[in-house]
Every structure is written in C-alpha cells, then in structure tokens.
Amino acid sequence: AITIPLEYDKPQILSRITTLNTKLKSLETFMNLQVIPEQRIAKLIPEINEEIKGLYKQWDEIIIKKANYHGSDNLEQDDFDLVTANKEIEFASWWFGQNDGEVKIDQLKYDARRINDLYFEKGYLDAQVKEPFLDIDFASNQAKLDFFITEGEKYTTNDIKIYLDSSIVDPAIIYPELKLIVGNTFNIKKLRQDQEYIKTQVANKGYAFADVRFDIKKDE
C-alpha cells in the first residue's frame, strides 16, 4: 500500500499516484519477463518520467480558491472563465472540464488583456481591466485573485462605410458578407474578421499587399 501524507491526500494527486503506480508495476512486469520487450519499455519510461514531473508539480502548485471580478456588472465569472488561463477552482476539480484552479503566473498579465478583449467583443469599447492582484497564502498554497474592471458604456453599430476603389472590388458586393451588422451590438472580433475578409477580396484581385484599416468613431 502507498502511504500518502495528509496534506497531499487530494483526489487529483491520488489519481496521478495511482496512474504512476500502475505504470511502475507494468515496468516491473516487463523487466521480469524471459524475453524483455525493449520497445514497450522504451515507450513506458518517458511516460513514467512525465507522471513523476506532473506529481511533483501538483505537490507544489498554488490553487486559486477565490477569483473576484470587481466592477463586472454585466458579465459573469463563467464568461471570464472561457477566456482566462487563471480561474477559481471548481467543485470536483479533477473531473474532465472542471477548473483545477492552478495558478499560471506567466499568464496573469495576459488574462487582463483577454478580459478587456472580451468586453470589446460585447460592445464595451470603453472597458478597462487592470493587471490582476494575486494574494498568496504560502502556508496553505492557496490564493485569492482580484481583477479590477471599469466596464463603461455598451455600444451599438449604427453605420458601416467601406472606402474602396470600386474598379478593384465593388463595396456593394462586400456589405452583405460582413459579420458586423448595423443595429447589432458592436463586436471587435467581428470587425477584425471583416477586415481580413476585405483584405482577402482585394488580394484576390492581384493586390497581395493591400492594407485594410478601420476607424471606430464613438457617439459620446
């Protein structure tokens, strides 16, 4: 039997230990065969090494027990979870698709930008998201993550104009194909897709290095 220290007696760690133990037993079996299957052993050893690395990482990982999104009145935590790397741990975190809550330090500064882009996709062009604050309790290897958000106003697309030489591509052909639609909530992602679409249409006419830019004018 394997004795597990109390502080590591967690489902996700136990699962990895079980997997590692199974692979070690398989290796022992292979090594005691009269004809040693060298190819199977060669494949198994790197897998064992990866399990050991993963186990060591889990022992030292810091878990986000609580994530706060201060100022987010119109978007919810589930929205942010779709775009951020650092997320609050969910119940049964070892289950497939659940957030494990592991802190990814190198992604923190990018998470603020990802949330900002999410707001731009939802029409909040004035949104501002500050770099998050991570409060770590090293005694328990747990952390609290705080994002500070200013949402601003939600904008609607009220007009779209394409300035393009009609002898190259007629803008009238392009308008029906745009993803950004007048009367709908503004979406920066759709605008960028439309930008690429127009660039492709022009490039197909022989202008491979065409530069397509957009200018957003907000009605204050």
Backbone bond lengths (Angstrom), bond angles and torsions (degrees), N, CA, C in turn:
res aa  C-N    CA-C-N  psi(-1)  N-CA   C-N-CA  omega(-1)  CA-C   N-CA-C  phi
1 A - - - 1.461 - - 1.525 110.32 -
2 I 1.338 115.72 150.64 1.459 120.97 179.47 1.519 108.61 -99.28
3 T 1.330 116.36 127.67 1.459 121.04 177.97 1.523 108.66 -93.27
4 I 1.337 116.02 124.12 1.459 121.80 -176.91 1.526 109.09 -110.21
5 P 1.355 117.85 125.61 1.466 119.61 174.88 1.529 110.60 -57.41
6 L 1.321 117.06 144.95 1.460 122.46 -174.39 1.525 112.31 -54.84
7 E 1.357 116.73 -40.55 1.464 119.30 -176.29 1.536 112.99 -68.30
8 Y 1.352 116.82 -15.67 1.459 120.86 179.07 1.527 111.92 -108.47
9 D 1.348 116.40 7.60 1.456 120.89 -178.44 1.533 109.14 -81.12
10 K 1.332 114.76 71.38 1.456 121.85 -177.97 1.524 108.37 -124.65
11 P 1.352 118.12 146.24 1.470 120.59 -176.02 1.520 114.01 -54.29
12 Q 1.361 117.45 -42.50 1.455 119.05 -176.66 1.527 112.27 -68.35
13 I 1.351 116.16 -33.41 1.462 119.85 177.87 1.523 110.26 -75.97
14 L 1.338 117.40 -41.92 1.458 121.33 178.25 1.526 111.49 -60.29
15 S 1.334 115.78 -37.66 1.459 120.33 179.14 1.525 110.75 -63.42
16 R 1.327 115.90 -43.62 1.466 119.53 179.86 1.527 111.11 -68.00
17 I 1.342 117.49 -38.45 1.467 121.20 178.53 1.529 110.16 -63.36
18 T 1.331 116.31 -40.48 1.461 120.72 178.58 1.527 111.02 -61.78
19 T 1.348 115.31 -43.78 1.464 120.18 178.41 1.521 110.92 -62.83
20 L 1.332 115.60 -44.55 1.465 120.25 179.14 1.523 110.95 -61.73
21 N 1.322 116.59 -43.63 1.459 121.54 -178.94 1.533 110.96 -62.37
22 T 1.329 115.84 -39.76 1.466 120.44 178.67 1.525 111.11 -63.16
23 K 1.316 116.20 -43.47 1.471 120.48 -179.62 1.531 111.24 -67.36
24 L 1.327 116.63 -37.46 1.465 120.37 177.98 1.532 110.80 -65.12
25 K 1.319 116.71 -40.05 1.463 120.22 178.13 1.528 110.96 -65.50
26 S 1.347 115.62 -37.83 1.466 119.67 177.18 1.518 110.62 -63.27
27 L 1.340 115.67 -42.24 1.466 120.18 178.54 1.528 110.64 -61.50
28 E 1.331 115.94 -43.19 1.461 120.05 179.65 1.528 110.99 -61.97
29 T 1.329 116.19 -40.34 1.464 121.13 178.77 1.525 110.87 -62.73
30 F 1.333 116.05 -46.34 1.463 120.52 -179.89 1.527 111.39 -61.25
31 M 1.338 116.16 -40.26 1.456 120.99 -176.09 1.528 112.05 -69.14
32 N 1.334 117.32 -19.95 1.459 121.02 -176.86 1.531 112.94 -101.69
33 L 1.308 116.55 4.61 1.456 120.31 176.01 1.526 110.30 -76.12
34 Q 1.324 116.33 151.58 1.465 119.42 178.41 1.523 110.73 -63.83
35 V 1.325 115.37 -40.76 1.473 120.53 174.63 1.525 107.49 -109.29
36 I 1.309 115.36 106.05 1.470 120.41 -175.10 1.537 110.18 -73.78
37 P 1.340 118.61 122.42 1.484 121.49 179.00 1.545 110.44 -78.07
38 E 1.298 115.96 89.22 1.472 120.97 -172.23 1.529 112.50 -61.35
39 Q 1.335 117.35 -38.30 1.466 119.42 -178.04 1.526 111.39 -66.93
40 R 1.321 116.16 -39.08 1.468 119.72 179.81 1.530 110.26 -68.52
41 I 1.325 116.42 -37.27 1.466 120.54 177.63 1.521 110.33 -67.42
42 A 1.326 116.26 -41.45 1.471 121.10 179.46 1.528 111.11 -61.79
43 K 1.331 116.32 -32.94 1.470 120.88 178.06 1.523 111.16 -77.92
44 L 1.321 117.05 -35.21 1.456 122.10 -174.42 1.528 112.91 -74.66
45 I 1.324 117.65 -37.08 1.472 120.81 -175.24 1.537 111.88 -60.50
46 P 1.350 120.29 -47.54 1.474 119.11 176.71 1.525 112.76 -60.21
47 E 1.351 116.53 -34.10 1.472 119.97 178.49 1.530 110.30 -65.32
48 I 1.318 116.27 -40.54 1.471 120.71 177.85 1.523 110.33 -64.07
49 N 1.332 116.31 -42.67 1.472 120.39 178.81 1.523 111.55 -60.54
50 E 1.349 117.10 -39.88 1.462 120.98 179.31 1.521 110.99 -66.86
51 E 1.336 117.06 -38.39 1.462 120.53 177.84 1.528 110.84 -64.54
52 I 1.317 116.35 -39.77 1.466 120.59 179.04 1.527 110.20 -65.10
53 K 1.330 116.74 -43.77 1.467 120.86 178.43 1.529 110.48 -61.53
54 G 1.336 115.63 -44.50 1.465 120.11 -179.43 1.515 111.97 -63.93
55 L 1.330 116.58 -39.35 1.464 121.43 179.13 1.523 110.84 -65.32
56 Y 1.317 115.75 -43.54 1.467 120.37 178.90 1.533 110.64 -62.04
57 K 1.320 115.19 -40.01 1.466 120.36 179.50 1.525 110.55 -64.69
58 Q 1.333 117.09 -41.77 1.466 120.51 -179.15 1.524 111.91 -66.29
59 W 1.312 117.32 -33.57 1.459 119.93 178.49 1.526 111.29 -62.68
60 D 1.329 115.94 -33.58 1.460 120.37 -174.46 1.530 113.61 -102.78
61 E 1.335 117.16 -0.04 1.462 118.80 -173.84 1.524 111.49 -71.47
62 I 1.329 114.56 151.94 1.465 122.19 176.60 1.528 107.34 -103.68
63 I 1.314 116.21 132.05 1.461 121.51 -174.76 1.526 110.79 -108.42
64 I 1.322 115.79 132.58 1.466 121.60 176.55 1.530 108.44 -81.32
65 K 1.327 115.70 106.80 1.463 120.46 -179.98 1.519 112.05 -81.82
66 K 1.335 116.11 -27.06 1.462 119.70 -178.64 1.523 110.09 -148.59
67 A 1.327 115.97 129.98 1.465 121.92 174.71 1.521 108.42 -118.01
68 N 1.329 116.06 127.74 1.467 121.70 -179.72 1.523 109.84 -114.99
69 Y 1.327 115.54 140.27 1.467 121.33 179.51 1.530 107.31 -121.77
70 H 1.317 115.83 80.53 1.453 122.16 -174.64 1.537 110.17 -67.07
71 G 1.319 116.11 125.83 1.465 120.76 177.74 1.514 113.83 95.84
72 S 1.325 117.37 -1.03 1.476 120.42 -179.08 1.530 109.81 -88.43
73 D 1.309 115.66 90.00 1.465 120.69 -178.81 1.526 112.68 -88.69
74 N 1.328 116.85 -25.55 1.463 120.78 -172.17 1.529 114.68 -110.63
75 L 1.317 117.12 -14.89 1.457 121.08 174.60 1.521 108.51 -118.92
76 E 1.334 116.08 155.12 1.458 121.18 -175.33 1.527 111.16 -116.35
77 Q 1.323 115.03 170.17 1.461 120.78 -177.90 1.525 112.08 -56.70
78 D 1.325 117.48 -38.26 1.468 120.34 178.95 1.523 111.35 -60.53
79 D 1.332 117.44 -33.92 1.465 121.12 177.11 1.523 110.60 -65.26
80 F 1.322 115.27 -44.02 1.465 119.83 -178.00 1.525 111.70 -69.79
81 D 1.330 116.53 -34.07 1.466 120.82 -179.55 1.525 111.88 -61.33
82 L 1.328 116.60 -25.64 1.460 120.52 -178.88 1.521 112.30 -71.78
83 V 1.335 117.51 -21.95 1.472 119.52 -173.37 1.524 113.86 -118.63
84 T 1.326 119.08 -16.00 1.460 120.64 -175.21 1.521 112.14 -97.40
85 A 1.330 115.51 155.15 1.468 121.51 176.49 1.523 111.01 -88.26
86 N 1.340 116.96 -32.60 1.464 122.18 179.69 1.522 109.55 -98.35
87 K 1.361 115.57 120.61 1.451 120.55 -173.85 1.527 110.29 -139.31
88 E 1.312 114.71 155.44 1.466 120.37 175.85 1.528 110.17 -66.60
89 I 1.320 116.30 139.09 1.460 120.75 179.93 1.515 110.13 -63.95
90 E 1.330 115.94 140.67 1.455 121.23 179.21 1.524 110.53 -104.58
91 F 1.311 114.71 161.07 1.462 120.24 176.21 1.533 109.43 -60.11
92 A 1.332 117.31 140.67 1.474 122.60 -177.29 1.523 109.89 55.44
93 S 1.340 114.61 51.97 1.460 120.92 -173.68 1.519 113.52 -63.67
94 W 1.327 116.56 -18.63 1.459 118.87 179.53 1.532 111.84 -78.13
95 W 1.342 116.54 -12.05 1.451 120.24 -178.53 1.524 110.74 -75.09
96 F 1.326 116.54 146.31 1.465 121.49 -177.79 1.531 110.93 -55.90
97 G 1.323 116.27 130.11 1.458 121.94 176.47 1.513 114.95 89.59
98 Q 1.344 117.42 -10.18 1.457 120.68 178.32 1.530 110.48 -85.53
99 N 1.319 116.34 149.50 1.461 121.06 178.67 1.520 109.99 -72.70
100 D 1.347 116.53 126.54 1.465 119.27 -179.50 1.527 112.63 -85.84
101 G 1.352 116.56 -10.42 1.459 120.61 175.27 1.516 114.79 75.96
102 E 1.320 118.34 4.86 1.463 120.39 -176.53 1.530 110.84 -67.25
103 V 1.329 116.02 132.96 1.464 121.20 178.91 1.528 109.81 -73.38
104 K 1.315 115.53 131.07 1.460 122.39 175.05 1.529 106.65 -117.87
105 I 1.320 114.51 89.08 1.462 121.53 -172.21 1.520 112.34 -54.85
106 D 1.322 116.72 -43.72 1.460 120.53 -175.21 1.530 112.95 -66.95
107 Q 1.341 116.98 -13.66 1.462 120.74 -177.80 1.524 113.76 -100.46
108 L 1.330 117.27 -4.94 1.466 120.14 -174.70 1.529 112.55 -58.65
109 K 1.330 116.50 -48.33 1.474 118.87 -176.99 1.529 111.60 -66.40
110 Y 1.345 115.56 -29.67 1.467 118.99 178.90 1.523 111.57 -76.55
111 D 1.337 117.40 -27.68 1.458 120.43 179.38 1.524 111.49 -62.35
112 A 1.332 116.62 -37.79 1.468 119.84 177.45 1.532 110.29 -61.44
113 R 1.324 116.70 -41.89 1.470 120.83 179.26 1.527 111.00 -67.81
114 R 1.333 115.30 -36.83 1.466 118.92 179.15 1.526 111.34 -64.50
115 I 1.327 116.07 -40.19 1.464 119.95 177.68 1.522 110.02 -67.12
116 N 1.331 116.29 -39.39 1.462 120.53 178.10 1.534 110.43 -60.42
117 D 1.331 116.57 -44.96 1.464 120.86 178.50 1.527 110.95 -63.51
118 L 1.329 116.63 -37.08 1.460 120.57 178.03 1.525 110.45 -60.30
119 Y 1.324 116.34 -43.41 1.465 120.10 177.36 1.526 111.49 -62.90
120 F 1.339 116.55 -39.32 1.469 120.11 177.92 1.525 110.63 -63.66
121 E 1.336 116.56 -34.76 1.462 120.46 177.45 1.525 111.24 -69.05
122 K 1.332 116.70 -25.20 1.466 121.56 -179.09 1.525 112.09 -94.32
123 G 1.336 116.11 4.47 1.461 119.99 175.41 1.516 115.66 97.28
124 Y 1.325 117.69 2.11 1.468 120.90 -178.21 1.527 109.77 -92.94
125 L 1.334 114.89 82.12 1.469 120.56 -173.53 1.522 113.31 -73.72
126 D 1.326 117.09 -15.65 1.465 120.15 179.67 1.525 111.99 -97.49
127 A 1.321 117.03 3.67 1.464 121.13 -175.62 1.529 111.59 -61.77
128 Q 1.315 115.00 141.72 1.457 121.69 176.56 1.530 108.46 -134.67
129 V 1.327 115.94 130.69 1.458 121.86 179.75 1.520 108.34 -125.11
130 K 1.319 116.07 117.97 1.459 120.66 -179.48 1.524 110.06 -78.90
131 E 1.330 116.38 158.11 1.459 120.52 176.49 1.525 108.69 -60.22
132 P 1.312 118.23 133.02 1.474 121.43 -171.80 1.522 113.68 -68.89
133 F 1.328 114.40 158.98 1.471 121.23 176.45 1.523 108.40 -108.71
134 L 1.325 116.27 125.92 1.457 122.20 -179.63 1.517 109.31 -110.16
135 D 1.334 115.86 115.91 1.460 122.54 -179.49 1.528 108.31 -102.91
136 I 1.347 116.86 109.02 1.469 121.70 -173.17 1.520 110.85 -104.74
137 D 1.329 115.99 132.03 1.454 122.93 170.96 1.531 107.11 -102.08
138 F 1.342 116.48 99.50 1.454 120.61 -174.22 1.526 112.42 -70.91
139 A 1.310 116.65 -16.46 1.468 119.23 178.03 1.528 110.93 -68.70
140 S 1.332 115.65 -33.63 1.466 119.80 -178.73 1.529 112.76 -112.38
141 N 1.348 116.65 -2.88 1.464 122.24 -176.19 1.535 111.62 57.67
142 Q 1.342 114.53 36.87 1.455 120.46 177.51 1.522 109.65 -120.38
143 A 1.325 115.94 157.39 1.468 119.81 -175.54 1.523 111.11 -142.65
144 K 1.324 114.38 157.92 1.474 122.54 172.55 1.526 106.51 -118.94
145 L 1.312 116.28 132.54 1.461 121.93 -176.06 1.524 109.62 -115.02
146 D 1.329 116.37 126.99 1.463 121.30 -178.45 1.520 110.92 -121.13
147 F 1.337 116.28 124.63 1.454 123.27 171.02 1.526 107.91 -106.61
148 F 1.332 116.13 142.56 1.467 120.72 -179.92 1.525 107.86 -119.25
149 I 1.338 115.08 116.14 1.464 121.64 -168.86 1.523 111.44 -121.98
150 T 1.324 115.73 136.27 1.463 122.18 168.05 1.522 106.45 -114.92
151 E 1.321 117.25 113.21 1.466 120.34 -171.75 1.527 113.16 -78.76
152 G 1.314 117.48 -46.73 1.457 119.90 -176.25 1.515 112.37 76.86
153 E 1.316 115.22 -164.34 1.468 121.73 -174.53 1.523 111.37 -86.88
154 K 1.336 115.81 149.70 1.461 121.82 175.62 1.531 109.35 -93.94
155 Y 1.337 116.29 129.39 1.464 121.05 -174.20 1.528 112.03 -106.44
156 T 1.326 114.17 149.79 1.460 122.72 175.46 1.523 109.05 -113.42
157 T 1.323 117.26 144.64 1.469 121.41 176.99 1.525 108.49 -76.29
158 N 1.334 116.99 115.28 1.466 118.95 -177.75 1.528 113.52 -109.44
159 D 1.347 117.35 -7.84 1.471 119.07 178.31 1.524 109.02 -166.18
160 I 1.325 116.32 144.23 1.460 122.18 175.70 1.525 107.94 -134.21
161 K 1.315 116.97 126.92 1.459 121.59 177.19 1.523 109.63 -128.01
162 I 1.312 115.78 131.89 1.461 121.71 178.32 1.522 108.02 -111.88
163 Y 1.313 116.55 120.55 1.460 122.26 178.00 1.529 107.83 -101.23
164 L 1.332 114.80 102.97 1.456 121.10 -174.10 1.524 109.35 -149.75
165 D 1.316 116.83 137.99 1.459 122.49 177.67 1.532 109.11 -61.42
166 S 1.325 116.48 113.88 1.468 121.18 -175.52 1.521 112.56 -66.68
167 S 1.350 117.53 -15.95 1.462 119.39 177.18 1.536 111.04 -73.90
168 I 1.342 115.89 -17.75 1.476 121.13 177.09 1.526 109.03 -92.15
169 V 1.323 115.97 -60.81 1.464 122.70 175.00 1.527 107.65 -141.64
170 D 1.288 116.54 129.96 1.463 120.51 179.96 1.535 108.82 -76.28
171 P 1.340 117.91 119.69 1.472 120.08 179.09 1.522 113.56 -55.64
172 A 1.313 117.16 -27.51 1.463 120.98 -179.32 1.530 111.61 -62.00
173 I 1.336 115.40 -26.61 1.469 119.96 178.63 1.529 110.52 -78.31
174 I 1.322 115.80 -28.26 1.460 121.07 -174.70 1.528 112.30 -81.20
175 Y 1.320 116.70 -39.66 1.474 120.03 -174.09 1.542 113.80 -50.26
176 P 1.329 119.38 -46.14 1.481 118.76 -178.01 1.527 113.78 -65.68
177 E 1.333 117.07 -17.80 1.465 121.31 -177.02 1.527 113.22 -92.23
178 L 1.314 116.98 -6.54 1.466 120.20 -176.68 1.523 111.39 -69.62
179 K 1.307 115.82 142.19 1.462 121.76 176.87 1.533 110.99 -81.17
180 L 1.325 115.60 -30.87 1.466 120.33 176.27 1.525 108.23 -77.14
181 I 1.322 116.44 125.80 1.466 120.84 -173.10 1.521 110.16 -120.77
182 V 1.332 115.04 132.62 1.468 121.13 177.56 1.526 109.28 -61.02
183 G 1.334 115.21 131.48 1.455 120.70 -179.56 1.513 113.68 98.93
184 N 1.334 115.97 -16.48 1.458 120.22 178.22 1.521 110.99 -96.23
185 T 1.311 115.81 164.90 1.463 120.91 176.67 1.517 110.24 -58.89
186 F 1.327 116.45 136.71 1.463 120.48 178.56 1.521 109.66 -64.55
187 N 1.352 115.25 143.18 1.460 120.76 -178.29 1.524 108.49 -141.95
188 I 1.324 116.96 112.01 1.461 121.46 -176.34 1.526 111.50 -63.79
189 K 1.337 116.80 -32.10 1.463 120.33 179.77 1.526 110.74 -65.20
190 K 1.330 116.16 -43.27 1.462 120.15 178.80 1.522 110.92 -67.28
191 L 1.329 117.12 -35.96 1.459 120.65 177.58 1.533 110.51 -61.91
192 R 1.313 116.88 -42.91 1.471 120.71 179.02 1.524 111.01 -65.97
193 Q 1.341 116.38 -35.70 1.465 119.74 176.81 1.532 110.40 -66.11
194 D 1.324 116.35 -39.84 1.465 120.75 177.54 1.523 110.85 -65.51
195 Q 1.322 116.13 -37.89 1.456 121.32 177.46 1.538 110.24 -59.04
196 E 1.329 116.34 -45.84 1.464 120.99 179.42 1.527 111.03 -67.58
197 Y 1.323 116.31 -36.32 1.466 120.08 179.49 1.532 110.59 -62.89
198 I 1.319 116.94 -47.54 1.467 121.11 179.91 1.535 109.75 -62.40
199 K 1.313 115.86 -42.52 1.467 120.05 179.37 1.527 110.88 -59.63
200 T 1.317 116.76 -40.27 1.464 121.34 179.48 1.525 111.24 -66.55
201 Q 1.344 116.40 -41.81 1.468 119.88 179.73 1.526 111.59 -62.52
202 V 1.315 116.29 -39.20 1.466 120.69 178.34 1.523 110.37 -71.05
203 A 1.319 116.32 -41.49 1.466 120.73 179.49 1.524 110.70 -61.78
204 N 1.324 117.03 -35.33 1.465 120.74 179.34 1.527 112.84 -65.44
205 K 1.324 115.53 -15.90 1.465 120.59 177.92 1.535 111.25 -94.58
206 G 1.315 115.76 8.84 1.467 119.13 176.19 1.513 114.70 103.49
207 Y 1.314 117.70 1.06 1.473 121.22 -179.87 1.536 108.84 -103.27
208 A 1.329 115.07 75.41 1.469 121.44 -171.91 1.521 113.49 -64.95
209 F 1.323 116.48 -26.41 1.469 119.62 -175.93 1.530 112.06 -107.62
210 A 1.308 115.98 27.88 1.466 120.43 179.65 1.529 110.35 -62.48
211 D 1.315 115.32 141.79 1.464 121.53 179.64 1.530 108.43 -111.52
212 V 1.308 116.60 119.13 1.463 121.74 -179.52 1.526 108.52 -112.70
213 R 1.303 116.10 122.52 1.463 120.99 -179.35 1.525 110.05 -123.43
214 F 1.325 114.56 155.55 1.471 118.21 176.03 1.516 109.62 -122.28
215 D 1.320 114.30 153.78 1.470 121.65 -179.96 1.533 107.45 -130.02
216 I 1.318 115.95 113.90 1.464 120.74 -178.27 1.524 108.69 -94.75
217 K 1.299 116.30 123.91 1.458 121.41 177.48 1.542 108.47 -115.39
218 K 1.300 115.19 114.21 1.466 120.06 -178.06 1.522 110.96 -89.81
219 D 1.314 115.59 135.73 1.469 120.87 173.00 1.513 107.94 -82.55
220 E 1.329 116.49 101.73 1.471 121.22 -177.65 1.527 110.44 -75.72
